[in-house]
Amino acid sequence: MIIKPRMYPLYIKKLKALQRRLLLEHPKFELIKEDCGKRIAGYRGEQSLDYHLGFLAEHQYHILHDVRIYDGTHFFQLDTVILSKKFILILEVKNITGTLYFDSDFNQLIRIQDEKRESFPDPILQVERQSHQLRKWLRLVKHSNLPVQSLVVIGSPRTILETAPQNEKIYKKVIHSAKLPFAILSIEQDYKKNYLSEKQLFQLSQQMVTNHTPLNIDILAQYKIPKGDILKGVICSYC
């Protein structure tokens, strides 16, 4: 059951609007264009989950997309959260193409594409931090006994995943999106006890929705663009 549907991100709307209001030769134009492309790719990766989530039993799981809540110290954002009576699951979605090598020694993700190597933040470290923050929030709402699980989901089926043979943790933690329903079923089988009643499950889902605080960034301040650089007037729909 989808409790909080996926919405087109406000941040992408702002990036698109900013692109339209800058001269092509503006020094920040290419950076904003690149950032916008990455954000759109990430959003499409999140959308790609919807088909696979559709195989889950509708009344057994509560699904919330794009949740941003406060743990008492910091805000944290979750791509997708799945709640059941037995556990809560965080999904961190990555839509990165090429060959991905997960380096657990240095906690980094290395993308190899077109003979180029590029480093990304470690998504496993990211979901571990999110899990810690979610546990803090669960304590605040009196559900500290509910187990928290997490997965890194790769949206593109063409992406090749690699890591060192001894990294068993990565084999369990990182999956392609097509494996998601089976991974959730495996987690379900690991827990025999219900920690929540049907009523408590619904109440917890509603608490997450109520506590959700959308991120609203001042995009001009973020990119250090003076208001005077913004093109004014009505944009011609034909141009």
C-alpha contacts under 8 A as a table, 3 or more apart, distances in Angstrom:
res1	aa1	res2	aa2	distance
1	M	58	E	4.68
1	M	59	H	5.84
1	M	60	Q	7.68
1	M	61	Y	6.02
1	M	62	H	4.94
1	M	63	I	5.96
2	I	5	P	6.06
2	I	62	H	5.87
2	I	63	I	4.65
2	I	64	L	6.22
3	I	62	H	6.09
3	I	63	I	5.65
3	I	64	L	5.50
3	I	205	S	7.12
3	I	206	Q	7.99
4	K	63	I	6.76
4	K	64	L	4.45
4	K	65	H	5.71
4	K	209	V	6.93
5	P	64	L	6.41
5	P	65	H	5.75
6	R	64	L	7.84
6	R	65	H	5.15
6	R	66	D	6.59
7	M	66	D	7.93
8	Y	12	I	7.78
8	Y	43	Y	7.96
9	P	12	I	5.49
9	P	13	K	6.68
9	P	43	Y	7.96
10	L	13	K	5.04
10	L	14	K	6.27
10	L	216	N	7.60
11	Y	14	K	5.06
11	Y	15	L	6.28
11	Y	216	N	7.44
11	Y	217	I	7.47
12	I	15	L	5.01
12	I	16	K	6.16
12	I	36	C	6.29
12	I	39	R	6.63
12	I	40	I	7.01
13	K	16	K	5.20
13	K	17	A	6.14
14	K	17	A	5.06
14	K	18	L	6.02
14	K	219	I	7.15
15	L	18	L	5.06
15	L	19	Q	6.17
15	L	32	I	6.74
15	L	33	K	7.81
15	L	36	C	5.90
15	L	219	I	7.73
16	K	19	Q	5.13
16	K	20	R	6.47
16	K	36	C	7.00
17	A	20	R	5.25
17	A	21	R	6.45
18	L	21	R	5.10
18	L	22	L	6.43
18	L	230	I	7.85
19	Q	22	L	5.53
19	Q	29	F	6.65
19	Q	32	I	6.90
19	Q	33	K	6.81
21	R	230	I	5.35
21	R	231	L	4.79
21	R	232	K	7.26
22	L	26	H	6.44
22	L	29	F	6.77
22	L	229	D	6.84
22	L	230	I	5.74
22	L	231	L	6.00
23	L	26	H	5.22
23	L	29	F	7.41
23	L	231	L	7.56
24	L	29	F	6.23
25	E	29	F	6.95
26	H	29	F	5.27
27	P	30	E	7.32
28	K	31	L	5.34
28	K	32	I	6.19
28	K	223	Y	7.59
29	F	32	I	5.29
29	F	33	K	6.12
30	E	33	K	4.97
30	E	34	E	6.09
31	L	34	E	5.15
31	L	35	D	6.13
32	I	35	D	5.05
32	I	36	C	5.97
33	K	36	C	5.12
33	K	37	G	6.25
34	E	37	G	5.12
34	E	38	K	6.34
35	D	38	K	5.15
35	D	39	R	6.22
36	C	39	R	5.13
36	C	40	I	6.17
37	G	40	I	5.18
37	G	41	A	6.18
38	K	41	A	5.11
38	K	42	G	6.19
39	R	42	G	5.03
39	R	43	Y	6.20
40	I	43	Y	5.03
40	I	44	R	6.18
41	A	44	R	5.12
41	A	45	G	6.22
41	A	95	N	6.37
42	G	45	G	5.02
42	G	46	E	6.40
42	G	93	V	7.59
42	G	94	K	6.43
42	G	95	N	5.43
43	Y	46	E	5.06
43	Y	47	Q	6.25
44	R	47	Q	4.88
44	R	48	S	6.19
44	R	95	N	7.58
45	G	48	S	5.11
45	G	49	L	7.08
45	G	93	V	6.63
45	G	94	K	6.45
45	G	95	N	4.80
45	G	154	I	7.75
45	G	155	G	4.81
45	G	156	S	7.11
46	E	49	L	5.59
46	E	50	D	7.63
46	E	79	D	7.36
46	E	93	V	5.95
46	E	94	K	7.76
46	E	95	N	7.81
46	E	155	G	7.09
47	Q	50	D	5.64
48	S	51	Y	6.45
48	S	52	H	7.80
48	S	155	G	6.24
48	S	177	S	7.74
49	L	52	H	5.42
49	L	53	L	6.07
49	L	155	G	7.13
49	L	177	S	6.28
50	D	53	L	5.08
50	D	54	G	6.18
51	Y	54	G	5.22
51	Y	55	F	7.51
52	H	55	F	5.76
52	H	56	L	7.89
52	H	177	S	6.99
52	H	178	A	6.31
52	H	180	L	6.68
52	H	181	P	6.46
53	L	56	L	5.64
53	L	180	L	7.53
53	L	181	P	6.66
55	F	181	P	6.54
56	L	60	Q	7.78
56	L	61	Y	7.28
56	L	181	P	6.47
57	A	60	Q	5.36
57	A	61	Y	6.63
58	E	61	Y	6.06
58	E	62	H	7.71
59	H	62	H	7.40
60	Q	84	S	6.30
60	Q	85	K	7.92
61	Y	82	I	6.36
61	Y	83	L	5.57
61	Y	84	S	5.00
62	H	82	I	5.64
62	H	83	L	5.02
62	H	84	S	6.53
62	H	205	S	7.05
63	I	80	T	7.15
63	I	81	V	5.86
63	I	82	I	4.68
63	I	83	L	6.51
64	L	67	V	6.87
64	L	80	T	5.70
64	L	81	V	5.15
64	L	82	I	6.47
64	L	205	S	7.98
65	H	78	L	7.53
65	H	79	D	5.82
65	H	80	T	4.40
65	H	81	V	6.38
66	D	77	Q	6.87
66	D	78	L	5.63
66	D	79	D	4.66
66	D	80	T	5.82
67	V	77	Q	5.60
67	V	78	L	5.17
67	V	79	D	6.68
67	V	80	T	7.14
67	V	81	V	7.66
67	V	208	M	7.57
67	V	209	V	7.60
67	V	212	H	5.78
67	V	213	T	7.79
67	V	214	P	7.95
68	R	75	F	6.59
68	R	76	F	5.50
68	R	77	Q	4.17
68	R	78	L	6.31
68	R	211	N	7.88
68	R	212	H	5.07
68	R	213	T	5.53
68	R	214	P	6.33
68	R	215	L	7.58
69	I	75	F	5.44
69	I	76	F	5.74
69	I	77	Q	6.65
69	I	208	M	7.46
69	I	211	N	5.76
69	I	212	H	5.00
69	I	213	T	5.97
70	Y	73	T	6.88
70	Y	74	H	5.63
70	Y	75	F	4.26
70	Y	76	F	6.44
70	Y	137	W	7.15
70	Y	211	N	7.52
71	D	74	H	5.71
71	D	75	F	6.29
71	D	76	F	7.54
71	D	133	Q	5.90
71	D	134	L	6.92
71	D	136	K	5.73
71	D	137	W	4.65
71	D	140	L	7.81
72	G	136	K	7.69
72	G	137	W	7.20
76	F	130	Q	6.87
76	F	133	Q	7.24
77	Q	130	Q	7.81
78	L	81	V	6.77
78	L	90	I	6.95
78	L	91	L	7.33
78	L	92	E	6.98
78	L	130	Q	7.47
79	D	90	I	7.73
79	D	91	L	6.23
79	D	92	E	5.67
79	D	93	V	6.64
80	T	90	I	6.14
80	T	91	L	5.18
80	T	92	E	6.97
81	V	88	I	7.14
81	V	89	L	5.72
81	V	90	I	4.84
81	V	91	L	6.23
82	I	88	I	5.74
82	I	89	L	5.02
82	I	90	I	6.59
82	I	91	L	7.97
83	L	87	F	6.35
83	L	88	I	4.51
83	L	89	L	6.39
83	L	201	L	7.39
83	L	205	S	7.45
84	S	87	F	5.45
84	S	88	I	6.12
84	S	196	L	7.87
84	S	201	L	6.85
85	K	194	N	5.18
85	K	195	Y	5.64
85	K	196	L	4.60
85	K	197	S	6.39
85	K	198	E	7.18
85	K	201	L	6.20
86	K	146	L	7.05
86	K	147	P	7.29
86	K	188	E	7.30
86	K	191	Y	6.37
86	K	192	K	7.67
86	K	193	K	6.26
86	K	194	N	4.69
86	K	195	Y	5.34
86	K	196	L	6.78
87	F	146	L	5.72
87	F	147	P	4.88
87	F	148	V	5.93
87	F	149	Q	7.17
87	F	188	E	7.92
87	F	191	Y	7.93
87	F	195	Y	7.54
88	I	146	L	7.07
88	I	147	P	6.31
88	I	148	V	5.00
88	I	149	Q	6.17
89	L	148	V	5.92
89	L	149	Q	4.70
89	L	150	S	5.27
89	L	151	L	7.57
90	I	127	V	7.38
90	I	131	S	7.39
90	I	148	V	7.62
90	I	149	Q	6.27
90	I	150	S	4.50
90	I	151	L	6.34
91	L	127	V	7.92
91	L	150	S	5.91
91	L	151	L	5.14
91	L	152	V	5.95
91	L	153	V	6.58
92	E	123	P	7.39
92	E	127	V	6.62
92	E	150	S	7.76
92	E	151	L	6.36
92	E	152	V	4.86
92	E	153	V	6.03
93	V	152	V	5.97
93	V	153	V	4.79
93	V	154	I	5.97
93	V	155	G	6.62
94	K	152	V	7.31
94	K	153	V	6.18
94	K	154	I	5.00
94	K	155	G	5.98
95	N	154	I	5.83
95	N	155	G	4.84
95	N	156	S	5.88
96	I	154	I	7.35
96	I	155	G	7.61
96	I	156	S	7.08
96	I	159	T	7.11
97	T	100	L	7.87
97	T	111	R	7.95
97	T	113	Q	7.84
97	T	156	S	6.65
97	T	158	R	6.96
97	T	159	T	5.04
97	T	160	I	7.97
98	G	111	R	6.46
98	G	112	I	5.93
98	G	113	Q	5.04
98	G	158	R	7.50
98	G	159	T	5.26
98	G	160	I	6.38
99	T	111	R	5.64
99	T	112	I	5.09
99	T	113	Q	6.49
99	T	159	T	5.85
99	T	160	I	4.56
99	T	161	L	6.02
99	T	162	E	7.26
100	L	109	L	6.69
100	L	110	I	5.67
100	L	111	R	4.65
100	L	112	I	6.43
100	L	159	T	7.18
100	L	160	I	6.07
100	L	161	L	5.04
100	L	162	E	5.97
101	Y	109	L	5.87
101	Y	110	I	5.07
101	Y	111	R	6.42
101	Y	112	I	7.87
101	Y	161	L	6.20
101	Y	162	E	4.67
101	Y	163	T	5.32
102	F	107	N	7.76
102	F	108	Q	6.44
102	F	109	L	4.87
102	F	110	I	6.50
102	F	122	D	7.68
102	F	161	L	7.82
102	F	162	E	6.42
102	F	163	T	5.09
102	F	164	A	7.92
102	F	170	I	7.55
103	D	106	F	5.93
103	D	107	N	5.69
103	D	108	Q	5.36
103	D	109	L	6.05
103	D	110	I	7.40
103	D	163	T	6.57
103	D	164	A	7.64
104	S	107	N	4.71
104	S	108	Q	6.77
104	S	167	N	7.53
107	N	121	P	7.48
107	N	122	D	5.34
107	N	125	L	7.03
108	Q	119	S	6.66
108	Q	120	F	6.11
108	Q	121	P	5.35
108	Q	122	D	4.38
109	L	119	S	5.71
109	L	120	F	4.96
109	L	121	P	6.00
109	L	122	D	5.19
109	L	123	P	7.50
110	I	117	R	6.53
110	I	118	E	5.57
110	I	119	S	4.56
110	I	120	F	6.15
111	R	116	K	7.94
111	R	117	R	5.65
111	R	118	E	5.11
111	R	119	S	6.29
111	R	120	F	7.50
112	I	115	E	6.41
112	I	116	K	5.56
112	I	117	R	4.66
112	I	118	E	6.56
113	Q	116	K	5.31
113	Q	117	R	6.72
121	P	126	Q	7.93
122	D	125	L	5.39
122	D	126	Q	6.40
123	P	126	Q	4.71
123	P	127	V	6.24
123	P	152	V	6.75
124	I	127	V	5.27
124	I	128	E	6.21
124	I	151	L	7.98
124	I	152	V	6.71
124	I	170	I	8.00
124	I	173	K	7.46
125	L	128	E	5.10
125	L	129	R	6.26
126	Q	129	R	5.23
126	Q	130	Q	6.25
127	V	130	Q	4.79
127	V	131	S	5.93
127	V	150	S	6.36
127	V	151	L	7.38
127	V	152	V	7.47
128	E	131	S	5.01
128	E	132	H	6.29
128	E	150	S	7.56
129	R	132	H	5.11
129	R	133	Q	6.30
130	Q	133	Q	5.06
130	Q	134	L	6.01
131	S	134	L	5.04
131	S	135	R	6.15
131	S	148	V	6.51
131	S	149	Q	7.33
131	S	150	S	7.09
132	H	135	R	5.24
132	H	136	K	6.45
133	Q	136	K	5.04
133	Q	137	W	6.39
134	L	137	W	5.00
134	L	138	L	6.10
134	L	148	V	7.91
135	R	138	L	4.96
135	R	139	R	6.26
135	R	144	S	6.57
135	R	148	V	7.19
136	K	139	R	5.22
136	K	140	L	6.55
136	K	144	S	7.91
137	W	140	L	4.99
137	W	141	V	6.51
138	L	141	V	5.17
138	L	142	K	6.10
138	L	143	H	4.96
138	L	144	S	5.19
138	L	146	L	7.90
139	R	142	K	4.99
139	R	143	H	5.61
139	R	144	S	4.50
140	L	143	H	7.67
141	V	144	S	7.94
143	H	146	L	5.91
145	N	195	Y	7.19
146	L	195	Y	6.04
146	L	196	L	7.88
150	S	173	K	7.28
151	L	173	K	5.13
151	L	174	V	6.04
151	L	175	I	7.39
152	V	173	K	6.10
152	V	174	V	4.76
152	V	175	I	6.39
153	V	174	V	6.01
153	V	175	I	5.18
153	V	176	H	5.56
153	V	177	S	5.59
153	V	180	L	7.71
154	I	157	P	7.54
154	I	159	T	7.57
154	I	174	V	7.44
154	I	175	I	6.17
154	I	176	H	4.75
154	I	177	S	5.80
155	G	176	H	6.37
155	G	177	S	5.48
156	S	159	T	5.60
156	S	176	H	7.38
156	S	177	S	7.64
157	P	176	H	6.50
157	P	177	S	7.50
157	P	178	A	7.81
163	T	167	N	6.77
163	T	170	I	7.57
164	A	167	N	5.59
165	P	168	E	7.39
167	N	170	I	5.60
167	N	171	Y	6.84
168	E	171	Y	5.13
168	E	172	K	6.51
169	K	172	K	5.30
169	K	173	K	6.03
170	I	173	K	4.95
170	I	174	V	5.70
171	Y	174	V	5.91
171	Y	175	I	7.62
172	K	175	I	7.54
175	I	179	K	6.44
175	I	180	L	7.19
176	H	179	K	5.75
176	H	180	L	7.14
177	S	180	L	5.27
178	A	181	P	7.43
179	K	182	F	5.52
179	K	183	A	6.12
180	L	183	A	5.03
180	L	184	I	6.18
181	P	184	I	5.22
181	P	185	L	6.26
182	F	185	L	4.99
182	F	186	S	6.19
183	A	186	S	5.06
183	A	187	I	6.34
184	I	187	I	5.08
184	I	188	E	6.13
185	L	188	E	4.95
185	L	189	Q	6.31
186	S	189	Q	5.20
186	S	190	D	6.59
187	I	190	D	5.18
187	I	191	Y	7.03
188	E	191	Y	5.64
188	E	192	K	7.93
189	Q	192	K	6.88
191	Y	194	N	7.93
194	N	197	S	7.17
196	L	199	K	7.82
196	L	200	Q	5.48
196	L	201	L	5.78
197	S	200	Q	5.06
197	S	201	L	6.09
198	E	201	L	5.17
198	E	202	F	6.43
199	K	202	F	5.27
199	K	203	Q	6.21
200	Q	203	Q	4.92
200	Q	204	L	6.00
201	L	204	L	5.25
201	L	205	S	6.25
202	F	205	S	5.15
202	F	206	Q	6.26
203	Q	206	Q	5.11
203	Q	207	Q	6.16
204	L	207	Q	4.96
204	L	208	M	6.37
205	S	208	M	5.28
205	S	209	V	6.48
206	Q	209	V	5.04
206	Q	210	T	6.07
207	Q	210	T	5.01
207	Q	211	N	5.99
208	M	211	N	5.12
208	M	212	H	6.03
209	V	212	H	5.21
217	I	222	Q	7.56
218	D	221	A	5.47
218	D	222	Q	6.27
219	I	222	Q	4.94
219	I	223	Y	6.32
220	L	223	Y	5.42
220	L	224	K	5.72
220	L	225	I	5.05
220	L	226	P	6.96
220	L	227	K	7.40
221	A	224	K	4.78
221	A	225	I	6.46
222	Q	225	I	7.92
225	I	229	D	6.83
226	P	229	D	5.61
226	P	230	I	7.61
227	K	230	I	5.59
228	G	231	L	7.93
235	I	239	C	7.90
236	C	239	C	5.40
